[in-house]
Amino acid sequence: MKMRKILEKRAAKLKAKLQTLEERAKGETLTRDDLSDIESQVEEVTAELDEINDAIAELPEEDATELGDVVEDLGAATDEIVEEVTPTEDPEPADDEQRSRVLGIIGKGISSRGEEKVKKLSQRSAFLRYLAGRITPNQARSLGVGFNNGRVLVPEELAHEVISYAQEENPLRKLASVHPTKGTQGFPIQVAKMAANNPKTERDENNKIPFTDMEFDDYFLDPTEIDALTKITKKLTLMSDFDVEAMVLEELKKAYVRKEVYLYIHDKTNPGALVNKAVGFTGKGDNKYLKLVQVKNALPTSLRSGARWLINRAAQTELESLLDANGNPILKDSGNSDFEFKLFTYPVEVSDHVDGDNPETPMIYFGNFSFFHIQDVFGSLEIQILTEKYSDENKIGYKIYNLSDGQLVYGPFETPVYKLDLTTPVSGE
């Protein structure tokens, strides 16, 4: 018998034991000694149930024969639980508070804290096996995997993995303001500025507070479908010696991040993309060092506490080649685990995702990137398996979909992010 079946059978027996104890705890003639004995037995049973559920959660998809000693480690202490309680000479009735507490413990034991965890792991495993073509859609549905118009819904745990991967790889996700929502309605962002009054005399009925106009930029994010495609050879899906499921998921993560980065940073059709909304800054003169100083000081002081540099490797090479008046590099190693470098005391984030059309062109952004807003819609991550579309290539396509939006949003009174151009020639050259 498979180890999973053995453990599940044992768990079922323990839950049956808890139900028996529950019936006894509800008895009208229950004494305090009876209740104390029941509580002791319940604690033993629930402790073993927790161990069993943890052991089941750790089992791989296939039978884990190497974990054959798990049952022995769990023991059979509850088999020896005494079913009858020896009555005392002068029994004292149990009060309602004690009874409620014991029944609460029993209820938690029957529901079992590990059950939900095991269910999620089974759903995750079924989803990955379906992606690899190891089970049919009907089998996947029976194991809790959801479908929507031919697309398979990514389980919550795996959806978190995809978004977490995007957060690690997409530099804007590290620095932006992220707004998770349950619905597709656009997340509202309002940037406003109100004029203040400074009266010289005390206000009275003849000197009332005047109406103050409010200027604002009222903006709603608009989650749209981001889709990305990856292809796997059919030959690979048939190789049982490889973890095909992990390969497929890893490629889907990479494909999604590439598409998301393009939308947030480079997409000319996205009005809020960094390339469109960051304010261009050329500076004065031809001294690159002074241009960096100028763009740093162009940022309003109210925004500097959260300011960052966001650059590509070409810009990193350019900056590492610049020296200050003492001949020391201006881009210094900060020794900070979060950011490798600092420039004029501000952290520097280096990412290839900032590259433009030509990776050799330095790309330098500076500002407070919390003004970049991202909306993620819960439960919208889906995958479509394209078996026939790429059959002439002997491949299977996997298309991932997600509802999201990313926009740099700010009002007319402050500029949070600048894009520095170090290549603009000085007029007259």
C-alpha positions as CSV (number, residue, x, y, z in Angstrom):
1,M,0.0,0.0,0.0
2,K,1.3,3.5,-0.9
3,M,2.6,5.6,2.0
4,R,0.0,8.3,1.3
5,K,-2.9,5.8,1.7
6,I,-1.4,4.4,4.9
7,L,-1.2,7.9,6.4
8,E,-4.7,8.9,5.2
9,K,-6.2,5.7,6.6
10,R,-4.6,6.4,9.9
11,A,-5.9,10.0,9.9
12,A,-9.4,8.8,9.2
13,K,-9.3,6.5,12.2
14,L,-8.1,9.3,14.4
15,K,-10.9,11.6,13.2
16,A,-13.4,8.9,14.0
17,K,-11.9,8.7,17.5
18,L,-12.4,12.4,17.9
19,Q,-16.0,12.2,16.8
20,T,-16.6,9.5,19.5
21,L,-15.0,11.7,22.1
22,E,-17.1,14.6,20.9
23,E,-20.3,12.6,21.6
24,R,-19.1,11.7,25.1
25,A,-18.3,15.4,25.8
26,K,-21.9,16.3,24.9
27,G,-23.3,13.9,27.4
28,E,-25.6,15.3,30.1
29,T,-24.1,13.2,32.9
30,L,-20.5,14.2,32.1
31,T,-18.4,14.9,35.2
32,R,-15.3,17.0,35.6
33,D,-13.1,14.0,35.8
34,D,-14.7,12.6,32.6
35,L,-14.1,15.9,30.9
36,S,-10.5,16.1,32.0
37,D,-9.8,12.5,30.7
38,I,-11.5,13.4,27.4
39,E,-9.4,16.5,27.0
40,S,-6.2,14.5,27.6
41,Q,-7.1,12.0,25.0
42,V,-8.1,14.7,22.5
43,E,-4.7,16.4,22.9
44,E,-2.9,13.2,22.1
45,V,-5.1,12.5,19.0
46,T,-4.9,16.0,17.6
47,A,-1.1,16.0,18.0
48,E,-0.8,12.8,16.0
49,L,-3.2,14.2,13.4
50,D,-1.0,17.2,12.9
51,E,2.1,15.0,12.5
52,I,0.3,12.9,9.9
53,N,-0.9,15.9,7.9
54,D,2.6,17.4,7.9
55,A,4.0,14.0,6.7
56,I,1.4,13.8,3.9
57,A,2.3,17.4,2.8
58,E,5.9,16.5,2.5
59,L,5.3,13.4,0.4
60,P,6.2,13.8,-3.3
61,E,3.7,13.0,-6.0
62,E,4.9,9.5,-6.5
63,D,4.9,7.0,-3.6
64,A,7.6,7.9,-1.1
65,T,8.8,4.4,-0.1
66,E,11.9,6.0,1.5
67,L,9.7,7.6,4.1
68,G,8.4,4.2,5.3
69,D,9.4,4.8,8.8
70,V,7.1,7.8,9.2
71,V,4.2,5.7,10.6
72,E,6.5,4.1,13.1
73,D,7.7,7.5,14.2
74,L,4.2,8.7,14.7
75,G,3.5,5.8,17.0
76,A,0.2,4.2,18.0
77,A,-0.4,6.0,21.2
78,T,-4.0,6.7,20.5
79,D,-4.8,3.0,20.0
80,E,-4.2,2.6,23.7
81,I,-6.6,5.4,24.7
82,V,-9.0,4.1,27.3
83,E,-12.5,4.3,26.1
84,E,-14.2,4.1,29.5
85,V,-13.5,6.4,32.4
86,T,-13.5,4.9,35.9
87,P,-16.1,6.8,37.9
88,T,-15.1,8.5,41.1
89,E,-16.9,8.0,44.4
90,D,-18.1,11.5,44.4
91,P,-18.3,12.8,40.8
92,E,-18.5,16.5,40.3
93,P,-20.5,17.7,37.3
94,A,-18.6,19.5,34.5
95,D,-19.5,23.2,33.9
96,D,-20.4,24.6,30.5
97,E,-17.2,26.6,30.1
98,Q,-15.0,23.5,30.4
99,R,-17.3,21.6,28.1
100,S,-17.2,24.4,25.4
101,R,-13.4,24.5,25.6
102,V,-13.0,20.8,25.0
103,L,-15.6,20.7,22.2
104,G,-13.6,23.5,20.5
105,I,-10.4,21.5,20.7
106,I,-12.2,18.5,19.2
107,G,-13.7,20.6,16.4
108,K,-10.3,21.9,15.4
109,G,-8.9,18.4,15.4
110,I,-11.6,17.1,13.2
111,S,-11.2,19.9,10.7
112,S,-7.4,19.3,10.8
113,R,-5.1,22.3,10.3
114,G,-3.1,20.4,7.6
115,E,-6.1,19.5,5.4
116,E,-6.1,22.8,3.5
117,K,-2.4,22.6,3.0
118,V,-2.6,19.1,1.6
119,K,-5.5,20.1,-0.7
120,K,-3.5,23.0,-2.1
121,L,-0.5,20.8,-2.7
122,S,-2.6,18.3,-4.5
123,Q,-4.2,21.0,-6.7
124,R,-0.7,22.4,-7.5
125,S,0.6,19.0,-8.4
126,A,-2.5,18.3,-10.6
127,F,-2.1,21.6,-12.4
128,L,1.6,21.0,-13.2
129,R,0.9,17.4,-14.4
130,Y,-1.8,18.7,-16.6
131,L,0.6,21.3,-18.2
132,A,3.0,18.5,-18.9
133,G,0.3,16.4,-20.5
134,R,0.4,13.7,-17.9
135,I,-3.3,13.9,-17.0
136,T,-6.5,14.8,-18.9
137,P,-8.6,17.9,-18.3
138,N,-11.3,15.8,-16.6
139,Q,-8.7,14.3,-14.2
140,A,-7.4,17.8,-13.5
141,R,-10.9,19.0,-12.7
142,S,-11.5,16.2,-10.3
143,L,-8.4,17.3,-8.4
144,G,-9.6,20.8,-8.0
145,V,-8.0,22.5,-11.1
146,G,-10.3,25.2,-12.6
147,F,-10.9,26.0,-16.3
148,N,-12.2,29.0,-18.1
149,N,-13.1,29.0,-21.8
150,G,-10.4,26.6,-22.7
151,R,-7.8,28.1,-20.4
152,V,-6.6,26.5,-17.2
153,L,-6.7,28.8,-14.1
154,V,-3.4,29.0,-12.3
155,P,-3.8,27.9,-8.6
156,E,-3.3,30.7,-6.1
157,E,0.0,29.3,-4.8
158,L,1.6,29.1,-8.3
159,A,0.2,32.5,-9.2
160,H,2.0,33.9,-6.2
161,E,5.2,32.2,-7.5
162,V,4.8,33.8,-10.9
163,I,4.2,37.3,-9.5
164,S,7.0,36.9,-7.0
165,Y,9.4,36.0,-9.8
166,A,8.2,39.1,-11.7
167,Q,8.9,41.1,-8.6
168,E,12.4,39.8,-8.4
169,E,13.1,40.3,-12.1
170,N,11.1,43.4,-13.1
171,P,12.9,46.4,-11.4
172,L,9.7,48.5,-11.4
173,R,7.9,45.9,-9.3
174,K,10.6,46.3,-6.7
175,L,10.2,50.1,-6.5
176,A,6.6,50.8,-7.6
177,S,3.3,51.1,-5.6
178,V,1.5,47.8,-6.2
179,H,-2.3,47.6,-5.8
180,P,-3.8,44.1,-5.7
181,T,-7.5,44.1,-6.4
182,K,-10.2,41.4,-6.7
183,G,-12.1,43.0,-9.5
184,T,-11.1,44.5,-12.8
185,Q,-12.3,48.0,-12.0
186,G,-9.5,50.5,-12.4
187,F,-7.7,51.5,-9.2
188,P,-8.2,55.3,-8.6
189,I,-5.2,57.6,-8.2
190,Q,-5.7,61.3,-7.5
191,V,-2.9,63.8,-7.4
192,A,-4.1,67.2,-6.1
193,K,-2.7,70.5,-4.9
194,M,-4.7,73.2,-3.0
195,A,-3.8,76.8,-2.7
196,A,-3.4,78.0,0.9
197,N,-4.6,81.4,2.3
198,N,-2.7,83.6,4.6
199,P,-5.0,86.3,6.0
200,K,-3.5,89.3,7.8
201,T,-6.6,90.0,9.9
202,E,-9.0,87.8,11.9
203,R,-11.8,86.4,9.8
204,D,-15.4,87.6,10.4
205,E,-18.6,87.8,8.4
206,N,-17.1,90.4,6.2
207,N,-13.9,88.4,5.7
208,K,-14.9,84.8,5.1
209,I,-12.7,82.0,3.9
210,P,-12.8,82.2,0.1
211,F,-13.4,79.1,-2.1
212,T,-10.1,77.5,-3.0
213,D,-9.8,75.9,-6.4
214,M,-8.3,72.4,-6.4
215,E,-6.2,71.4,-9.3
216,F,-5.9,67.6,-9.7
217,D,-5.1,64.8,-12.1
218,D,-7.8,62.2,-11.5
219,Y,-6.6,58.9,-13.0
220,F,-7.8,55.3,-13.1
221,L,-5.6,52.4,-13.8
222,D,-7.0,50.2,-16.6
223,P,-6.1,46.5,-16.1
224,T,-5.7,44.8,-19.5
225,E,-4.7,41.4,-20.6
226,I,-1.0,40.7,-20.8
227,D,-0.2,37.6,-22.7
228,A,3.1,35.8,-23.3
229,L,4.0,32.7,-25.2
230,T,6.6,29.9,-24.8
231,K,7.0,26.7,-26.7
232,I,8.3,23.3,-25.6
233,T,9.2,20.3,-27.9
234,K,6.8,17.4,-27.7
235,K,9.8,15.1,-27.3
236,L,10.7,16.9,-24.1
237,T,7.2,16.4,-22.6
238,L,7.5,12.6,-23.1
239,M,10.8,12.4,-21.2
240,S,9.9,11.1,-17.8
241,D,13.4,11.4,-16.5
242,F,13.1,15.2,-16.5
243,D,11.0,17.5,-14.4
244,V,9.1,18.8,-17.4
245,E,6.5,20.6,-15.2
246,A,9.2,22.7,-13.6
247,M,10.7,23.6,-17.0
248,V,7.4,24.7,-18.4
249,L,6.6,26.8,-15.4
250,E,10.0,28.4,-15.4
251,E,9.8,29.3,-19.1
252,L,6.3,30.8,-18.6
253,K,7.6,33.0,-15.8
254,K,10.4,34.3,-18.0
255,A,8.0,34.9,-20.9
256,Y,5.6,36.8,-18.7
257,V,8.3,39.0,-17.2
258,R,9.6,39.9,-20.6
259,K,6.1,41.0,-21.7
260,E,5.3,42.8,-18.5
261,V,8.6,44.7,-18.5
262,Y,8.0,45.8,-22.1
263,L,4.5,47.1,-21.2
264,Y,5.7,49.0,-18.1
265,I,9.0,50.4,-19.4
266,H,9.3,50.4,-23.2
267,D,5.8,50.3,-24.7
268,K,5.3,53.4,-26.8
269,T,1.5,52.8,-26.9
270,N,1.2,52.8,-23.1
271,P,0.9,56.5,-22.1
272,G,2.1,55.7,-18.6
273,A,5.1,53.7,-19.6
274,L,8.4,54.9,-18.2
275,V,9.8,55.7,-21.6
276,N,6.8,58.0,-22.3
277,K,6.1,59.6,-18.9
278,A,9.6,60.1,-17.4
279,V,10.6,63.7,-18.1
280,G,13.7,64.0,-20.4
281,F,16.6,65.8,-19.0
282,T,19.7,66.8,-21.0
283,G,21.4,69.2,-18.6
284,K,23.8,72.0,-19.4
285,G,27.3,71.7,-20.7
286,D,29.2,68.6,-21.8
287,N,30.5,67.4,-18.4
288,K,28.7,64.1,-17.6
289,Y,29.5,64.3,-14.0
290,L,27.8,67.8,-13.7
291,K,24.8,66.5,-15.7
292,L,24.3,63.8,-13.0
293,V,24.5,66.4,-10.3
294,Q,22.0,68.6,-12.2
295,V,19.4,65.8,-12.6
296,K,19.8,64.8,-9.0
297,N,19.0,68.3,-7.8
298,A,16.2,68.7,-10.3
299,L,14.1,66.3,-8.2
300,P,11.9,68.1,-5.6
301,T,13.2,67.8,-2.0
302,S,9.9,66.3,-0.9
303,L,10.5,63.3,-3.2
304,R,14.1,62.7,-2.5
305,S,13.7,60.4,0.6
306,G,12.5,57.5,-1.7
307,A,14.6,58.4,-4.7
308,R,16.6,55.8,-6.7
309,W,18.7,55.5,-9.8
310,L,17.6,52.9,-12.4
311,I,20.2,52.2,-15.1
312,N,21.3,49.5,-17.5
313,R,24.7,47.9,-17.8
314,A,25.8,50.4,-20.5
315,A,25.1,53.2,-18.1
316,Q,26.9,51.3,-15.3
317,T,30.0,51.1,-17.5
318,E,29.7,54.8,-18.3
319,L,29.3,55.8,-14.6
320,E,32.1,53.5,-13.3
321,S,34.4,55.2,-15.8
322,L,33.7,58.7,-14.4
323,L,36.0,60.0,-11.7
324,D,35.5,62.8,-9.2
325,A,37.9,65.7,-8.6
326,N,40.1,63.4,-6.4
327,G,40.3,60.7,-9.1
328,N,38.0,58.4,-7.3
329,P,35.0,56.7,-9.0
330,I,31.7,58.5,-8.4
331,L,29.8,55.2,-8.5
332,K,30.7,53.6,-5.2
333,D,30.0,50.2,-3.7
334,S,27.7,50.8,-0.8
335,G,28.0,47.4,0.8
336,N,24.3,47.3,1.1
337,S,22.6,43.9,0.6
338,D,19.6,45.5,-1.2
339,F,21.6,47.7,-3.6
340,E,25.1,47.0,-4.9
341,F,25.9,50.7,-5.6
342,K,25.2,54.2,-4.5
343,L,25.5,57.4,-6.6
344,F,25.5,60.7,-4.6
345,T,24.2,58.7,-1.6
346,Y,21.2,57.4,-3.6
347,P,20.8,53.6,-4.3
348,V,21.4,52.4,-7.8
349,E,19.4,49.6,-9.4
350,V,21.1,48.0,-12.4
351,S,18.9,45.9,-14.8
352,D,19.1,44.7,-18.3
353,H,15.4,45.2,-18.5
354,V,16.1,48.9,-18.8
355,D,17.8,48.4,-22.1
356,G,16.3,50.3,-25.1
357,D,16.5,49.2,-28.7
358,N,20.3,49.3,-28.5
359,P,21.8,47.7,-25.3
360,E,25.0,49.7,-25.8
361,T,23.1,53.0,-25.2
362,P,23.2,54.2,-21.6
363,M,19.8,54.4,-20.0
364,I,19.6,56.4,-16.8
365,Y,16.4,57.1,-14.8
366,F,16.4,59.0,-11.5
367,G,13.5,59.7,-9.2
368,N,10.9,58.4,-6.8
369,F,9.4,55.3,-8.5
370,S,6.6,54.9,-5.9
371,F,4.7,57.2,-8.4
372,F,4.7,54.2,-10.7
373,H,1.5,52.4,-9.9
374,I,0.8,48.7,-10.7
375,Q,-2.6,47.0,-10.4
376,D,-2.8,43.2,-10.2
377,V,-6.2,41.5,-10.4
378,F,-6.4,38.4,-8.1
379,G,-7.3,35.1,-9.7
380,S,-6.8,36.4,-13.3
381,L,-3.7,34.3,-14.2
382,E,-4.5,31.7,-16.8
383,I,-2.7,29.4,-19.2
384,Q,-3.8,28.1,-22.5
385,I,-2.2,25.0,-24.0
386,L,-1.8,25.2,-27.8
387,T,-1.4,21.6,-28.9
388,E,-2.3,21.8,-32.5
389,K,-1.2,25.3,-33.4
390,Y,2.5,24.5,-33.4
391,S,2.2,20.8,-34.4
392,D,4.1,21.5,-37.7
393,E,7.1,22.5,-35.5
394,N,6.6,19.4,-33.4
395,K,6.1,21.7,-30.4
396,I,3.4,22.5,-27.8
397,G,2.7,26.2,-27.1
398,Y,1.9,27.6,-23.7
399,K,0.3,31.0,-23.5
400,I,0.0,32.8,-20.2
401,Y,-2.5,35.5,-19.5
402,N,-2.8,38.0,-16.7
403,L,-4.8,41.2,-16.0
404,S,-2.5,44.0,-15.0
405,D,-1.7,47.6,-15.6
406,G,1.4,49.8,-14.9
407,Q,1.5,53.6,-15.2
408,L,3.7,56.4,-14.0
409,V,1.1,58.9,-12.6
410,Y,1.8,62.3,-11.3
411,G,0.2,65.8,-11.2
412,P,1.2,69.0,-12.8
413,F,3.1,70.4,-9.8
414,E,5.9,67.9,-9.4
415,T,8.0,65.6,-11.6
416,P,8.9,62.4,-9.8
417,V,11.1,60.7,-12.4
418,Y,13.6,62.0,-14.9
419,K,15.4,60.3,-17.8
420,L,18.9,61.6,-18.2
421,D,20.4,61.8,-21.7
422,L,24.2,61.7,-21.6
423,T,24.7,61.4,-25.3
424,T,23.2,64.7,-26.5
425,P,26.0,66.8,-28.1
426,V,26.6,70.3,-26.9
427,S,25.2,72.9,-29.3
428,G,27.9,74.1,-31.7
429,E,29.9,70.9,-31.7
